[in-house]
Amino acid sequence: MLRLALRLFWRDWRGGELGVLLAALVLAVGIVSTLGLFIDRLQRAVELRSATFIAGDLVLQSPRPVPADWIEAARAAGLREAEVLRFSTMVFRGDAMQLVSVKAVGEGYPLLGRVGIGASPEGALEERDRGPPAGEVWVDARLLPALGIALGERIGLGATELRVGAILRKEPDGGGSLVAMGPRLMMNLADIGAAGVLQPGSRVQYAYLFAGEAARVAAWRAGIEAGLLPGQRFVTVEEGQPRVARALGRAESFLMLAGSLGVVLAGIALAMAASRYTERHADYVAILKTLGLTAGAIRALYAGNLLLLALAGIALGWLCAWVLQAAVFAVLGDLLGMELPAAGTRALWLGAGTGALSLLGLATPPLLAMAGASPLGVLRRERTPGAPRAAVYASGLAALALLLYWYSGDWRLGLLVLGCLLASAALVGSFSYLLLRRARLPGMQAQGMLRLAFAALQRHAALNALQTLVFALSLMLALVMVLVRGALIDDWQRELPPRTPNHFLVNIAPSQLERLGEFLAGRGITHAGLYPMVPGRIAAVNGAPPRVEDGEELNLDREFNLTWSDTLPAENRISAGRWWGAQGGD
């Protein structure tokens, strides 16, 4: 039977009868695979770049040193590790002093990414794969004029003096902090002891960086996580950059759903080609039945033919997708400004699944129903039995619904897109058919070739309405892609709350408040008010331990920089309770 299926496939291929079926299948597989490969490579590149945002694959943050056996366990698991301390302190040069935000880094920092330094804020950037050596600091450019020093001079930090070796231009895990106290300063962890700046009660944030194979990192984390104390938590790339992850996830859903419209067009072509193929093969089925083949054997024969068609279509679709996405990234690689890793196989299997579901839902029912043809068809022309229209429509809609759910990962979104697609098809199809039928009178009044053209349109009104529908869906696909582009940009902009400030002032002394207010008022600069700030931790909410509601992305198990005011700010409203006022209270 396999040999007969191969011969039938080869004969149909040489006769050109499989061309449309194969082209439609390649189109469906190619669209989905191309979008999948594009998103997958972009996502992998962003994740690779995002890993440098935390300078490692995993970060353990803690307000106190962690047990040494945790670090030893990480080393035993084959992980690379580095320690980072963050705190604020004063540095001085002669009579000049300045509050700075210090980052003390150990050997091996950064595990991922590179530190950028230079001799000036605007000059050439030199990238290093480690922090400053012992006895040297790299500083923010603002610190030099604040202390009246130049590169190469020494500054006092606690009980020691350190040489200013370079201007700190870029940090993998810099991130920017709204509560950073003064210019940044990076030093070697080995100089902390001699400086003597950390005393009991000092406010220090400890960060332990880890990098290695994902499975080993996950296994080590699972063994440690149960022993975490209050204030200690793990941070990953996804947790450190949740907006990037959400934006990429939404971009993938948008693009795949937009690509699904292309799959619908390919599916329509597939169904029409399958119907044509069924009509042409009715005589072959009748001959095979006269030779003794049963209906089951004929179904198996054409099922094998479909399998060969699926393998060829999927392979060609994969090839086209790979070439197309490689060409796109070859053109856009320089614009993206990042190294693009190779894509995984998930996108290819997604394309293969799309092709298989399209064949099963749209082409298989009429082809398999053809096995019911009568042997008398060899002697006289009889109408070829086909699958019931309701069965064909139901299988096609089921396949499309599964694909939409697969692309979006959300039944509601998939059903919404399917409903909108069906409503659009019904509206455009009905309007096209009505327009063609109503054009009978103008067509009869036309002359020459135009009258013949109108007559041809009238004879095949249903088919022409379907072609108009396909053309309209093609235009809709293009418009959806344009709208998706704008929607993604708007979505990123909506991540920020309305009237989000873009400048912040911290570390303002009480004696500077009056002059600062005059300065802002004189330039017409509005602000949200000036408030005192104090570090603190949420101990309870309404007498109960603090907890995060489902769906919220907020870490309550940490120290906050808290502000307070005797009066309620003008743009705030109390939804429950009362303001504590100048006398304090609940």
N, C-alpha and C positions, 0 to 999 in steps of 0.2 A: 504493500500500500504506500509506503514511503517513497519507493522508486517511482510509482505512478504519480504521486503528488509532485515529485521533483520534475518529472517530464511535463506534467500539466502546467506547473509554474513556469518552466523554461519556455514552453510554447506560447503561453499567454504573455510572457515578457517580450518575446521576439515579435509577437503580433501587436504589441502596444496596448493591450487591453488592461494592463496593470499600471499604466503610466499615471493616470489621474489618481487612482487609489494610492499609489506609492508617493506621489507628489503631495497629496493632502496629508498623509501620515508623516512625511518628512517635515512638512510645515508645522504640524502640531508639536512634534517632538523638538524641532529646532527652536521654535519660539520659547517654549518653557525651559529648555536646556540652556539657551543663550541667556535669558534673564536670570536663571538660577546660578549659572557660572559667574555672571557679572556681579550679582549681589554677594555670592559666596567669596569671591576674591576680594571685593571691596571690604566685606565684613572682616575677613581674616587680616587684611592690611590694617584696618582701623583697630582691631583687637591687638595686633602686634604693636602698633603705635601706642595704643591706650595702656598697654602693660608698662610702658615707660613713664606713664603718669604717676605710677606708684613705685617706680624704680625696681619692680620685682613682680613675680607672679602672685605673691601673697604677702600681706603685711599684718603683723600682730601689734596692735596698739595697746599701750598700757600706761597707767599713771605711776607705775612703780616697776622696778626690775622684775623680770620673770625668772622662775627657777632655772638654774643652769642645766638641769637634766633635760629640759625641753629643747634647749639648743643642741645638746649632745645627741638627742634622739633625731633631730633634723639632720645633723651631720652624718649620723649612722645610716639614715635613709638615703644618703647621696644628694642632699640638697645643699645648695650654696646659700650662705646667710651673711647678713651684715646688720650692724646695729647703728641706730640714729637717735640722737637726743636733741630735743628742741626745748628752748627756754629763752627767757629775756634777761638781759643784764646790761650793766653800764660798761662802756669802754672809754678810755681817756687818753689824751695826749697833752701833757703839760696841764694847763688850767682848763682846757676844753674837754667836755664830757658829752656823751651821746648814748641814749638808750637804743639797743640793737636787739634784733631777733636772731638768736644763735642757732645754728644747726651743726652739731658735732657728729661727724661721720666716722665709722670704723673702716677697717681694711675690707676691701671688696666692694664698697659702695661706689657707684650704683651697680646693682646686679643686672639691670636692664637700662638701656639709654646711656647718654653721655652728658657730662657737665661741660658747659660752655663758658670760657673765660676769655679775657682780652686785656689789652693795655689801655683801652679807652671805651667809652660807652658805644661809640659808633664805628670803631675800627674793625679790623679783621677778627673773626671769631675762631678761637682755638678750642677744639673739643678734646676732653680728657675722659678716660674710662675709669678714673678714680678721683677721690677728693684731694684736698691739699695735704702736703706732707707735714710731719710733725714740726712745730715751730713756725708755721706759716698759716695765714688766713687769707681767704678770698672774700672780698666785701662788695656790697652794693656801691655803685658810683656815687650815691648821695652822701656816703659817709666821709669821702675825702674832703669836700669843702666844709662839711660840718665840723671836722676836727682840724682843718687847715693842714692836711698832710698830703703827700704824694706817694706813688707806688715805691716800694722799697724801704719806706720808713717803718718804724716799730710803734705799736700802740699797746697800751696797758689793758689787760683783761684779767681782773682779779689780782692775784699775787704774781702774775707773770707778764712778760712782754712778748708779743708775737709780731713777726714781720708781715706786712701787707704785700702779698705776692702778686695779686692780679685782681681785676674787677670781675665780679661774678655776674655773668650775663644770662645764663640759662641753667636751670636745674630740672632733671627729669621729673621729680616729685615736688616741684615748687608750688604749682597749683594756684598760688595767690591766696592770701587770707585777709579777711576784712578786719581782723583784730590783731594783725601783726604789729608788734610794738617797735616801730622804728625800722631803719634800714636792715637788710639781711647781712649776715656774716656766717661764713662756713669755716669750720676749723676741724682739726684732727681730733678724734676721740682720745688719743693718747695724751693730749695737753690738758684734759679736764682736771686730772688730779693735781697738777702743779698750779693751775689757776685757782683752785679752792673756791670756786664760785657756787658750787652745789653744796648746800648745807641741809640739815634736817628741816623739813617744812618748805623747802624750795619747790616751786611749781615747775615740774619737768614732765614732758611727754616723751615716753620711750616708744620707739618704733623698731620692730625687728623684721627685716626683709628676708624673704625666702624665694628661691627660684629653682626650678628643676622640672623633671617630667611631671605632667599633670596628674598621673595616677599616683606617683609618690607623694606629691604635695597634698593631694586629697587624703591619702592614707594617713599621713602624719597629722594633718589637721583633725581628722576624725578621732585620733587617739588623744589629742590635746584638748579638744573643744569642751569636753565634759568637765575639765578642771579649771575653766576660766573663772576668774573672780570678777566682782562688780567693777565696771570701768574698763575691763579688758575685752577686746573684740577683734575679729579678723576682718580684713578689708581685701577684696579681690578687685580685679579690673572691672567686672560688671557692677559691683557695689560702689566702686570709686567713681565710675562714670555712668550712672544710671540713665542720664539723658541721652548719651551717645547710643547706648544699647537700645533704648526705647525708640529713638529716631530710626535706627537701622532696621529694627523689627517692623515698624510701620512702613518704612520704605519698601521692604521686601513684600509685605502684604499688598501694598498699593500696586507695585509693579506686576506682581503675579496675577492679581485680579484684573489689571488692565490687559496683561498677556492672555488671560483666559478668553477675552473677546476674540483674539486671533485664533485661539483653539476652537471657538464656536464656529468661526468661518471655515476653518479646516474641517471641522466635523460635518458642516453642511455639504461641503464638497465631497467628503468621504461618503456620506449617505447617498448623495446623488450618483456618485460613481459606482457604488455598490448596487444600486437599483439598475443602472445601465448594464453592469456586469452580469447581474442575474438574468436579465432579459436575453442577453447574447448567449448565455450558457444553458438556456433551457433545452436546446436541441442536444447538447452534449450529455446532459443528464438523462434525457430520454434514451439515447443510444446506449449509455452505460447500463440502464435498467434492462434493455433488451438483451444485453450480454450477460445478465444474471446478477449484477450488483444490487444489493439491497439498499434501502433508504439509509440505514445506519452506516453502511460502508461508504456511501456517497457523502454523508455528513462528515465522516472521518477524513475522507479524501480532501474535501474543501476546507476542513479545519486545519489539516496539514498545510494546505495552500496558504491559508491565512497566517499560520505560524511563520512560514517562510517569508511572507510579505512583511510581517511585523518585525522579524529580525533584520531584514534588509532596510526597512524604513527607519528603525531605531538607530542602526549603525550609521546610515547616511545623515540622519538628524543630528546625532552626536558629532559627526565630523563637521557638519555645517556650523553647529553651535560653537564648537571649539575654535574653528577658524575665525568666525565672526567676532567672538569676544576677545580673541587674541589681537585681532586687527584694531578693535575699539581701544583696548588698553595700550596698544603700540602708539596710537594717536594721542590718547589722553594721559599717558604715563607722566609726561613732563608737567602737565597742568596739575595733576593730583599731588605731585611733590612728595611721593612716598614709594617705597619699594613694595611691589605687589607680589605676594606669595602665590604659589600654585593653588588652584581650586581643588576642593575635595570632590568626592564621587556622589555626594547627596544630590546635587543638581542634575547629574546624568540619570540617576535612578528616578528622579522626579519626572524627567522628560520621558523616560521609558515607560513609567506608569501611566503618563498621560496618553501616550500612543496606544498602549495596551487597552486602557479603558475606552478610548475612542473607538477602537476596532470592535471591542466586545459590545459596546452599547449601540453603535450606529451601523456597522457593516455586518456583524455576525448574524443578527436575526434574519434579514432577507436572504443571505447566502445559504444559511442552514435550512430555511423554509423551502428552498428551491429543490430539495431532495424529494419533495412530494409530487414532482412533475410526472405526468402519465407517460408510459412508453409509447402510447399512440401518437405522441407529439412527433414521432419520426415520420408518420404517414400523413398527419393533418395538423394544421396550425391550430393550437389551442392556447388559451390564455395561461401563462405560467403562474402557478400558485405562489403566493408570496406570504410573508408574515403579516398578520393583522396589523393594520395601521396603529391601532391603540398600543399593541405590544412594542412596535418600533419606537413610537413617541415616548412611551413609558421608559423603555430601556435607555433611550438617548437622554431624557431628562434626568434619570437616575445617575447615569455616568457623569453628566455635567454637574449635578449637585455634589457628587463625591469629589470631583476635581476642585470645585470652588471651596469646599470645606478643607480639602487638602492644602490648597494654596493659602487660605486665610487663617486656618486653625480655629475658626469661630463659626458655629452653625448659623447663628443669627446673621452675621455679616454675609455668609455664603448664600443663605436663603434670600436676603435682601437684594443682593446683586442678581441672583437668578430671577427673582420676581420683577425687578426693574428691566432685566433683559427680555423677559417674556412679554411684559407690557409694551416695551418699545417695539418688539418684533410684531406683536399683534396690531399696534397702531400703524406702524409704517407699512406692514403687509396689507392690511385692510385698505388703507388710503391708496396704495399703489394699485391694487386690484380694482378698486372703485374707479380710479382715474383712468385706467386702461379700458374698462367697460364703458365708461361715459364718453370715451373718445371715439365711439362708433360713428356718430353723426359727422363730426369734423373730418374723420377719415374717409367717409363715403363722398364727401364734397371735394376732397383733394384730387389732384390730377397727377397722372404719370406715375413715376417711381414712388412718390410720397404716398400715393393711395395704396400701392402694393405693400409698402412698409407698414402702414397702419393696419392693413388686413393681416399681415403676419403677426403683428403684435396682438391682434384680437384672437387669432386662432390659438395662441399659446399664452393667454392672459395670466394663468396661474403661474406658469414657469417664469414669465417675465416679471411678475410681481415678486417672486422669490429672488430673482437676480437683483431687482431693485432693493430688496431687503438686505441682501448681502453687501451691496455697495453702500447702503446707509450705515450698516454696522461697521464697515471698514472706516468710513468717515468718523463714526463715533469713537472707534478705537484710537484714531489719531488725536481727536479732541480730548479723550480721557488722558492720554499721555501728556498733553499740554497742561491740562488741569492738575494732574498729579505733580508735575514739576512745581507749579505754584503752590499746591497744597502742602508739599513737603517743606518749602521755605516758610510758609505761613505757620506751619506746625512748630517748627523750630523757634520762630519768633514768639509764638504763644506760650512756650515753656516759661517765659519770664512773666511774672505777675505785672498787672498794669502799673504804670508810673514807677517802675523799678529804678532806684537811684543808680547813677553811674559814677559818682564820686563819693568818697567817704573820708571823714576826718576823725582821727583817733589820737589819743595821748595829748589832749588839750588840758593845760593847767588852768585852775580856777582864775588866776590872774589874767588869762588871755581871753576869757569869755567875752568881755565887753568889747574889746578891740576887734575880735573875730566877728561879732554880731554887726558892728559898724561896717566892717569890710564887706560882708555878704550883702547887707542892705544897700550899701552904696553902689553895688554892681547889679542890683536886681536879682540876686540869686536866692531862690526859695530853698528851704531845707526842712527836714522833718523834726527839727529840734535838737537841742544839745542835752545829753543825759549822762549822768555818772554811770560807771561800769564797774562791776565787781564779779569775780569768778564764783561760781556756785554749782550745786548739783540738785536736781529735782529729787526730793526724798519721798514725797507722797502727793497724790492728787485727790482732794476731797477725802483724805484719810486713808486712801488705798494706795498700794504700790503703783508706780507709773507703768502704764502699758501702752502699746501701740495698737490702734484699731486696724482691722483688716483693710488692706489696700493702701495704708499710709506708708510712706518711706521716711521715717524719722527715727533716729537713734536717741533714745532718752537716757541710756545708760552711759553717760559721759558728763564731763564738766562743761557748763555753759558760761558765756560771758553775759551776765544779766545786767539790765538797766532798770531804773525805776524813776518815778516822777510823782510829786505830790498831787498834781492835777492831771486829769484825763486829757491826753493829746486830742487836738481838734478833730482829726480824721478817724478817731477810734470810737467805737460804740460798745457799750456793755450789754451783752445778750443775757447774762444771768449774774446774780450777785451784786456787789457794790464795790466802788472804788475805796481803797483804804484811807486815802486822804493824808494830810500832813501828820496826823497823830499815829499812823500805822494801823495795824490790826489785821483781821482776816481778809 
